[in-house]
Amino acid sequence: MSRSAEGLELSDSDNRISLNSREARKWRDLIAAELERLNVRDIERGRIRTVFSSGKDGRWILQWGDEVFVPGSVELSSSGLTEALNRPNSPLAAHIGDFLVLTEYANGGSVGLNEAEILSLRGL
């Protein structure tokens, strides 16, 4: 990304696009609609931001660049959360202190959720 005479220029090795103020407003509206469709929420805990989104197959949790996918088939009740997650194709889960730590086996992503974040995840 760099500044250009028209506004901003985004490029990768093959493609280059420029965004002016009119295009930026259009993309802002498109992105806002997509965030609403995915039911995106975020919670800040000190300097840590946790982002939750839901899709047709489950829920995504993003934290500090790590991402963990929780399949929609996982029951997120307070009593059986850890047991429900430790199944095939689900993240590994463990309670460590006051946190529920979820680790995505496939990509090594890991997130630590406090009680408020777990409640937000259940609400998706």
DRENBA-159483 format. One record per residue: y negated, x negated, z negated of N, C-alpha, C in turn; residue in one letter. Coordinates in steps of 0.001 Angstrom, whole numbers, padded with zeros to 6 digits, always signed. Example, Ala and Ser with C-alpha at 12.3 -4.5 7.8 and 13.67 -1.06 7.14 Angstrom:
2
+005690-013190-007800+004500-012300-007800+003300-013200-007800A+002250-012850-007080+001060-013670-007140-000030-012900-007870S
***
This chain:
124
+001158-000849+000000+000000+000000+000000-001228-000900+000000M-002220-000523+000812-003482-001267+000856-004594-000308+001275S-005812-000741+001052-006967+000047+001483-007178-000160+002977R-007655+000888+003640-007994+000795+005057-009336+001495+005282S-009847+001409+006485-011117+002056+006797-011028+003568+006612A-009843+004144+006793-009662+005595+006686-009320+006051+005279E-008934+005159+004415-008533+005525+003054-007484+004569+002540G-006240+005010+002501-005118+004182+002061-004132+004016+003199L-003489+002887+003232-002467+002638+004235-001167+002307+003520E-000113+003025+003862+001221+002796+003302+002092+002247+004417L+002858+001219+004104+003718+000663+005148+004964+000053+004540S+006005+000021+005355+007196-000748+005043+007423-001657+006243D+008567-002215+006393+008777-003169+007480+008714-002525+008858S+008954-001220+008955+008993-000557+010256+007890+000472+010486D+007377+001070+009444+006460+002202+009585+005138+001939+008880N+004092+002575+009400+002767+002462+008795+002068+003807+008923R+001521+004298+007808+000751+005540+007838-000553+005323+007087I-001569+006078+007471-002859+006042+006786-003137+007408+006198S-003692+007411+005014-004063+008657+004355-005569+008678+004149L-006222+009698+004684-007636+009887+004398-007750+010963+003323N-008964+011329+002948-009135+012286+001850-008540+013651+002190S-008648+014088+003452-008072+015378+003840-006548+015350+003732R-005923+014286+004232-004470+014136+004134-004028+014037+002680E-004804+013353+001866-004452+013200+000447-004392+014554-000245A-005331+015450+000060-005310+016796-000547-004059+017560-000132R-003676+017427+001142-002473+018110+001623-001241+017579+000891K-001125+016260+000786+000035+015671+000118+000037+015981-001374W-001149+016047-001979-001221+016418-003393-000616+017799-003599R-000957+018745-002721-000430+020103-002835+001076+020149-002576D+001544+019390-001591+002984+019343-001307+003764+018748-002476L+003243+017675-003037+003923+017029-004167+003902+017942-005393I+002768+018598-005651+002682+019521-006793+003692+020659-006647A+003855+021198-005445+004827+022270-005213+006252+021781-005451A+006558+020561-005010+007900+020012-005202+008173+019736-006679E+007181+019226-007406+007349+019000-008847+007602+020315-009580L+006913+021369-009159+007128+022684-009766+008523+023210-009448E+008967+023037-008201+010291+023507-007793+011394+022808-008591R+011194+021521-008871+012188+020753-009619+012032+020890-011132L+011072+021704-011567+010851+021933-012990+010644+020610-013738N+009777+019766-013199+009540+018444-013780+008681+018580-015026V+009125+017913-016091+008394+017851-017350+008405+016415-017836R+007409+016065-018617+007433+014732-019212+006986+014807-020659D+007488+013856-021415+007159+013731-022833+006786+012277-023076I+005689+012058-023801+005325+010698-024186+005629+010497-025650E+006303+009386-025927+006627+008988-027297+006098+007572-027451R+004927+007449-028052+004292+006130-028118+003951+005674-026713G+004483+004527-026303+004237+004022-024949+005408+004301-024017R+006310+005174-024431+007476+005508-023606+007297+006912-023045I+007392+007018-021723+007317+008322-021055+008715+008665-020554R+009183+009853-020905+010467+010360-020442+010194+011537-019525T+010779+011503-018320+010572+012546-017329+011893+013268-017106V+011847+014598-017119+013016+015435-016893+012789+016261-015634F+013826+016439-014842+013756+017374-013719+015113+018030-013555S+015094+019207-012947+016358+019909-012742+016522+020237-011273S+017755+020194-010830+018100+020547-009465+019315+021449-009490G+019848+021739-008322+020972+022666-008262+022246+022094-008875K+022381+020762-008904+023616+020146-009402+023520+019625-010825D+022316+019603-011407+022185+019092-012757+020762+018673-013082G+020634+017765-014046+019332+017343-014540+019195+015828-014433R+018005+015372-014069+017695+013944-014042+016821+013615-015237W+017083+012445-015833+016244+011921-016904+015797+010536-016451I+014495+010298-016464+013952+009002-016080+013169+008434-017255L+013397+007151-017546+012721+006515-018670+012645+005022-018392Q+011457+004468-018353+011234+003037-018147+011959+002506-016913W+011958+003256-015830+012576+002795-014592+014069+003046-014511G+014686+003491-015581+016107+003835-015552+016240+005330-015283D+017323+005692-014626+017570+007101-014345+019001+007444-014711E+019162+008617-015297+020478+009109-015703+020593+010543-015201V+021725+010865-014593+021981+012214-014100+022969+012905-015027F+022614+014097-015482+023493+014911-016326+023933+016099-015478V+025222+016179-015119+025695+017283-014274+025422+018640-014911P+025189+019636-014070+024912+020986-014550+026080+021600-015297G+027288+021096-015063+028466+021640-015737+028541+021221-017203S+027719+020264-017616+027750+019788-019001+027018+020784-019891V+027697+021235-020915+027107+022151-021889+026267+021334-022862E+025016+021704-023001+024113+020930-023852+023855+021623-025178L+024915+022029-025842+024758+022617-027170+024573+021503-028189S+023919+021807-029299+023637+020772-030289+024909+020236-030926S+025930+021064-031066+027139+020609-031753+028046+019768-030869S+028062+020023-029557+029017+019325-028710+028403+018468-027634G+027166+018031-027824+026479+017296-026777+027198+016003-026420L+027497+015178-027392+028132+013902-027103+029521+014099-026527T+030293+015018-027084+031647+015247-026593+031625+015756-025153E+030689+016642-024830+030609+017213-023487+030220+016160-022457A+029399+015209-022846+028943+014198-021900+030000+013141-021623L+030823+012834-022570+031808+011768-022375+033039+012287-021636N+032799+012788-020446+033841+013264-019533+033680+012531-018216R+034686+012588-017338+034537+011939-016024+033296+012456-015291P+032606+011575-014584+031397+011871-013805+030195+012267-014654N+030253+012051-015941+029120+012310-016818+028675+011000-017442S+027420+010915-017869+026974+009680-018525+027718+009451-019833P+027831+008192-020199+028365+007850-021514+027303+008198-022539L+027687+008727-023673+026715+009150-024680+027143+008658-026050A+026158+008257-026842+026421+007833-028215+025167+008078-029040A+025361+008460-030280+024243+008572-031205+024044+007215-031852H+022841+006682-031718+022486+005402-032333+021228+005654-033148I+021367+005634-034460+020245+005975-035326+019800+007396-035069G+018513+007571-034823+017956+008903-034562+017950+009261-033085D+018611+008471-032251+018551+008668-030817+019915+008986-030223F+019887+009805-029179+021050+009998-028336+020844+009072-027139L+021726+008112-026965+021613+007155-025875+022592+007563-024782V+022059+007749-023568+022868+008110-022404+022858+006945-021436L+024017+006558-020960+024132+005463-020003+024876+005952-018776T+024265+005751-017622+024873+006112-016338+025793+004968-015941E+027086+005237-015945+028076+004204-015664+027904+003612-014265Y+027575+004443-013279+027513+003993-011890+026370+003015-011630A+025200+003240-012240+024054+002378-011936+023536+001582-013124N+024113+001770-014302+023697+001026-015483+022421+001537-016120G+021865+002646-015614+020659+003210-016201+020935+003730-017600G+019951+003593-018482+020136+004010-019861+018841+004608-020391S+018958+005719-021120+017799+006353-021743+018142+006660-023193V+017129+006630-024046+017281+006987-025448+016423+008196-025747G+017038+009269-026213+016320+010521-026445+016241+010847-027925L+015040+011210-028378+014916+011686-029751+015156+013192-029774N+015019+013809-030911+015346+015229-031051+014473+016116-030155E+013173+015836-030085+012278+016636-029248+012648+016510-027774A+013051+015325-027339+013430+015123-025944+014750+015814-025622E+015675+015824-026571+016933+016539-026372+016667+018027-026232I+015779+018576-027038+015430+019995-026939+014794+020303-025583L+013963+019405-025092+013342+019596-023781+014394+019547-022669S+015360+018660-022788+016438+018565-021812+017261+019847-021796L+017536+020398-022953+018297+021643-023029+017543+022802-022416R+016206+022747-022447+015391+023839-021930+015298+023883-020417G+015817+022877-019718+015730+022867-018246+016714+023834-017650L
***
